[in-house]
Amino acid sequence: MRIYKDHLILSGSKVKEALLVLNELSQDAILFVVDTDDKLIGALTDGDVRRGLLKGFTIDSIINEIIQDNPRYITKGENNLRKIIEYREGDFRIVPIVDENHKVVNVINFRKIKSYLPIDAVIMAGGRGQRLQPLTNTIPKPLLKVGDKAIMEHNLDRLALFGIDDFWISVKYLGKQIENHFGSGEEKNVKIEYVWEKEPLGTIGAVSQIQNFEHDYILVTNSDLLTNIDYEQFFLEFIKQDADLAVLTIPYQVSIPYAVLETNNGEVKSFKEKPTYTYYSNGGIYLMKKGMLNFIPKDTFFNATDLMEDLIKNKLKVISFPFSGYWLDVGKHEDFEKAHIDIHNIKF
């Protein structure tokens, strides 16, 4: 994967230097001109160079004389997904991300990612994976391979595909292996930090240890899921309903092979012949407003279901996001075997 700094060039460089880099970028040929503090000054494409040469500039001219000085950009953390969709659908493929000081902190390429969601992602990866022993005796479950990469890497790559680039990984059992595998995230053009659990803290308790989230929205996911969820649709539905927390839910149908009677004080009012009922199960992926973190007690064993119960008791809005795409919790040996088959047939 291309590192975003490949698209940066220092103000005052010569056109010849820019041409060499543009040639290396090939079909992604656009440069963003920055000062010595990486503050965005302008943009430069092959077309800008051609027009400059036609005007009499030479390859020894300074690029500042031919750049676009008002390039499009996205400010990190801004909740303006419609603007991002507009850029994507308007064929602006490569866009710089700037912080509040106008410093370029990333460059996104809509030819390689689907969106740029203003979300921090927390991946819970501290469990022992006991049901998958002996496979997990020496390797943490998140690093067991499905296809050509680790279970959790499929998970992380799916999130990164939607432009999520601030990650937190909660680790405990054989956590050093996970930290060594993913490192700082630079190779994937994301930032990864690690949260170490001294004691087991449940399915969401470790999130209370994180104090410096970048965004106002937090996504928490189990590390052992394989899914092709559209995270942009998940986020849009969350915003549309003005929810405080959304949980991915998986529909399960239960068919009754007999007629079911509906009664009142023993009197039959109606009946349904061999009905099918649909129930929704917790899919292990949660999206919430950052303020909901105040309900997670510090250094305490606490599950995501505990959080949902507390939010409901406090009259906050918890919604279900029913999902009918591919979803698999790789928790048991039969799930692991199924994942090896599915990975070749499901488009992630």
C-alpha positions in Angstrom: 0.0 0.0 0.0 1.2 3.5 -0.9 2.2 5.6 2.1 0.4 9.0 2.0 3.7 11.0 2.2 4.4 9.7 -1.3 1.9 12.3 -2.5 3.7 15.2 -0.7 6.3 17.5 -2.1 8.0 20.4 -0.5 7.2 24.0 -1.5 10.0 25.5 -3.5 10.9 22.2 -5.3 11.6 22.3 -9.0 9.3 21.1 -11.7 11.8 18.5 -12.7 11.6 16.9 -9.2 7.8 17.0 -9.3 7.8 15.2 -12.7 9.9 12.4 -11.4 7.5 11.8 -8.5 4.4 12.1 -10.7 5.9 9.5 -13.0 6.4 7.2 -10.0 2.8 7.7 -8.9 1.5 6.6 -12.3 -2.3 6.5 -12.4 -2.4 8.2 -8.9 -0.4 11.2 -10.2 -1.2 14.1 -8.0 1.0 15.9 -5.5 0.1 18.1 -2.6 2.5 20.9 -2.0 3.4 21.5 1.7 5.7 23.7 3.7 8.3 22.4 6.1 5.6 21.8 8.7 3.5 19.8 6.2 0.9 22.5 6.0 -1.1 22.3 2.8 -0.2 25.0 0.2 -1.5 23.6 -3.1 -1.9 20.7 -5.5 0.0 19.7 -8.7 -0.9 17.3 -11.5 0.5 16.4 -14.9 -2.0 18.8 -16.4 -0.7 21.7 -14.3 2.8 20.9 -15.5 1.8 20.8 -19.2 0.0 24.1 -18.9 3.0 25.6 -17.1 5.4 24.5 -19.8 3.1 25.9 -22.5 3.2 29.2 -20.7 7.0 29.3 -20.9 8.0 27.8 -17.5 10.8 25.2 -17.6 11.6 22.0 -15.7 13.9 24.2 -13.6 11.1 26.5 -12.6 9.7 26.4 -9.0 6.5 24.4 -8.7 4.8 27.2 -6.7 4.5 29.2 -10.0 2.2 26.5 -11.5 0.3 24.8 -8.7 -3.4 24.9 -7.9 -3.4 27.1 -4.8 -6.9 26.2 -3.5 -7.1 22.4 -3.5 -10.0 20.4 -2.2 -9.3 18.8 1.2 -11.1 17.1 4.1 -10.6 18.2 7.7 -9.9 15.2 10.0 -12.7 14.6 12.4 -15.3 16.7 10.7 -18.7 15.1 10.6 -19.5 15.8 6.9 -19.9 12.5 5.2 -22.1 14.1 2.5 -19.1 16.2 1.4 -16.9 13.0 1.2 -19.6 11.2 -0.8 -19.8 14.3 -3.1 -16.0 14.2 -3.7 -16.1 10.4 -4.4 -19.0 10.6 -6.8 -17.6 13.7 -8.4 -14.5 11.7 -9.4 -12.1 13.5 -7.1 -10.2 10.3 -6.4 -7.3 11.5 -4.3 -7.9 14.0 -1.5 -5.6 15.2 1.4 -6.7 15.1 5.0 -5.7 18.0 7.1 -5.8 18.6 10.9 -7.0 21.8 12.6 -3.7 23.5 11.8 -4.1 22.7 8.1 -1.3 20.1 8.3 -1.6 17.1 6.0 -2.0 14.0 8.1 -3.2 11.6 5.5 -4.1 11.3 1.8 -7.0 9.1 0.8 -7.5 7.4 -2.6 -11.1 6.6 -3.5 -9.8 4.1 -6.0 -8.6 2.1 -3.1 -11.1 2.9 -0.3 -14.8 3.2 -0.2 -15.3 6.1 2.2 -13.6 8.2 4.9 -15.6 7.8 8.1 -15.0 10.1 11.1 -14.7 7.1 13.5 -12.2 5.7 15.9 -12.2 1.9 15.9 -11.5 -0.3 18.9 -10.8 -4.0 18.2 -11.1 -6.2 21.3 -8.4 -8.9 21.0 -7.6 -9.8 24.6 -9.4 -13.2 24.9 -7.8 -16.6 25.3 -9.8 -18.3 22.5 -10.3 -21.4 24.7 -12.8 -23.0 22.4 -10.2 -23.1 19.7 -7.6 -24.9 21.7 -5.1 -26.4 21.0 -4.7 -24.0 18.0 -4.6 -21.0 20.5 -2.1 -22.6 22.9 0.8 -20.7 21.3 -1.0 -18.3 18.9 -3.7 -15.8 19.9 -7.0 -16.4 18.2 -7.0 -13.1 16.3 -3.7 -14.2 14.5 -5.0 -17.6 13.3 -5.0 -17.4 9.6 -8.0 -17.6 7.4 -6.9 -17.7 3.8 -3.8 -15.7 3.4 -4.0 -13.5 6.5 -5.0 -13.4 10.1 -8.6 -13.3 11.2 -8.2 -9.9 12.8 -6.4 -8.6 9.7 -9.5 -9.3 7.6 -11.4 -7.3 10.2 -9.0 -4.4 10.4 -8.6 -4.2 6.6 -12.4 -4.0 6.2 -12.6 -1.1 8.6 -9.7 0.6 6.8 -11.5 0.1 3.5 -14.0 2.6 4.7 -11.3 5.2 5.6 -11.1 4.5 9.3 -7.5 5.2 10.1 -7.4 5.6 13.9 -7.3 2.2 15.6 -7.0 0.9 19.2 -6.4 -2.8 19.9 -7.2 -4.2 23.3 -4.8 -7.0 24.1 -3.9 -9.4 27.0 -3.4 -13.1 26.1 -0.2 -13.4 23.9 -0.8 -9.7 23.2 2.9 -9.1 22.3 2.4 -11.3 19.2 -0.5 -9.1 18.1 1.5 -5.9 18.7 4.5 -7.3 16.8 2.2 -8.4 13.9 0.5 -5.1 13.3 3.0 -2.6 14.7 2.1 1.1 14.5 -0.1 0.5 11.4 2.1 2.5 9.1 2.3 -0.2 6.5 -1.4 -0.1 6.2 -1.5 3.7 6.2 -3.3 3.8 9.6 -2.4 4.5 13.2 -2.6 1.7 15.8 -2.3 2.1 19.5 -2.6 -0.7 22.1 -4.5 -1.0 25.3 -3.2 -3.7 27.7 -5.6 -5.4 30.0 -4.0 -6.3 33.3 -7.1 -8.3 34.2 -10.0 -9.4 31.9 -12.3 -6.5 31.5 -15.1 -8.1 29.5 -16.2 -7.3 25.9 -16.0 -3.5 26.3 -14.4 -2.6 29.7 -11.0 -1.9 28.2 -12.4 1.0 26.2 -12.5 3.0 29.5 -8.7 3.2 29.5 -8.6 5.2 26.2 -8.6 9.0 26.9 -7.5 10.5 23.5 -9.9 9.4 20.9 -9.6 11.5 17.7 -13.3 11.5 16.7 -16.8 12.0 18.2 -17.9 8.5 17.2 -16.4 5.2 18.4 -16.8 1.8 16.8 -16.1 -1.3 19.0 -15.8 -4.7 17.4 -14.8 -8.2 18.4 -11.5 -9.3 16.7 -12.7 -12.7 15.6 -15.5 -11.6 13.2 -15.5 -12.1 9.4 -18.0 -9.8 7.7 -18.6 -7.8 4.6 -20.7 -5.1 6.3 -20.9 -1.7 4.6 -19.7 0.5 7.4 -20.7 3.6 5.6 -24.4 2.5 5.6 -24.0 1.5 9.3 -22.8 5.1 10.1 -25.4 6.8 7.9 -28.3 4.9 9.6 -26.8 5.7 13.0 -26.7 9.4 12.1 -30.2 9.3 10.4 -31.8 7.9 13.6 -29.8 10.2 15.9 -28.9 7.1 17.9 -26.6 7.1 21.0 -25.5 3.5 20.3 -26.2 1.2 17.4 -25.6 -2.6 17.5 -25.2 -4.8 14.4 -27.8 -7.5 14.6 -27.9 -10.8 12.8 -31.4 -12.2 11.9 -32.2 -15.8 12.8 -35.4 -17.4 11.6 -37.1 -20.1 13.7 -39.8 -22.2 11.9 -42.4 -24.0 14.0 -43.6 -27.2 12.4 -47.0 -27.0 14.0 -49.9 -24.5 14.2 -49.4 -22.0 17.0 -52.4 -20.9 19.0 -52.9 -17.4 20.3 -54.9 -17.5 23.5 -56.3 -15.2 26.2 -57.3 -16.7 29.5 -57.4 -20.1 27.9 -59.7 -19.0 25.1 -58.3 -19.5 21.6 -58.4 -16.2 19.7 -56.5 -17.2 16.5 -53.8 -19.5 15.3 -51.0 -19.4 12.8 -50.2 -22.5 10.7 -46.5 -23.5 10.9 -45.3 -19.9 11.4 -41.7 -18.6 11.0 -40.4 -16.1 13.5 -37.4 -13.8 13.1 -35.2 -12.9 16.0 -32.1 -10.7 16.0 -28.9 -11.6 17.7 -26.0 -9.4 18.9 -23.4 -9.3 16.1 -20.5 -8.0 18.2 -20.1 -4.6 16.4 -21.2 -1.4 18.2 -21.2 2.3 17.0 -21.7 5.0 19.6 -21.3 8.7 20.4 -18.2 9.4 22.4 -20.3 10.6 25.3 -21.5 7.0 25.9 -18.1 6.1 27.2 -19.0 7.8 30.4 -21.2 4.8 31.2 -18.3 2.4 31.1 -16.7 2.0 34.6 -12.9 2.2 34.8 -10.9 -0.9 35.5 -14.0 -3.0 35.9 -15.2 -6.2 34.1 -17.9 -4.8 31.8 -19.6 -6.2 28.8 -21.2 -4.4 25.8 -24.6 -5.8 26.8 -24.1 -4.2 30.3 -23.6 -0.9 28.5 -26.7 -1.3 26.3 -28.8 -2.1 29.4 -27.5 1.0 31.2 -28.2 3.3 28.2 -31.7 1.9 27.9 -32.3 2.4 31.6 -31.2 6.0 31.2 -33.6 6.6 28.3 -30.8 6.9 25.7 -31.4 5.7 22.2 -30.1 2.2 21.4 -30.9 1.0 17.9 -30.5 -2.3 16.0 -28.9 -2.4 12.6 -30.1 -5.6 11.0 -27.6 -7.1 8.7 -28.3 -9.8 6.1 -24.8 -10.0 4.5 -22.0 -12.2 5.4 -21.1 -12.5 9.1 -19.3 -15.2 11.0 -18.1 -15.4 14.6 -15.0 -17.6 14.4 -15.4 -19.0 17.9 -15.4 -22.7 17.5 -13.5 -25.3 15.4 -16.4 -25.8 13.1 -16.6 -22.0 12.6 -12.9 -21.9 11.8 -13.3 -24.6 9.2 -16.3 -22.8 7.7 -14.3 -19.6 7.5 -11.6 -21.4 5.4 -14.3 -22.4 2.9 -16.1 -19.1 2.9 -13.1 -16.9 2.4 -12.8 -18.1 -1.2 -16.4 -17.5 -2.0 -17.4 -14.3 -0.2 -16.6 -10.9 -1.6 -15.2 -8.9 1.3 
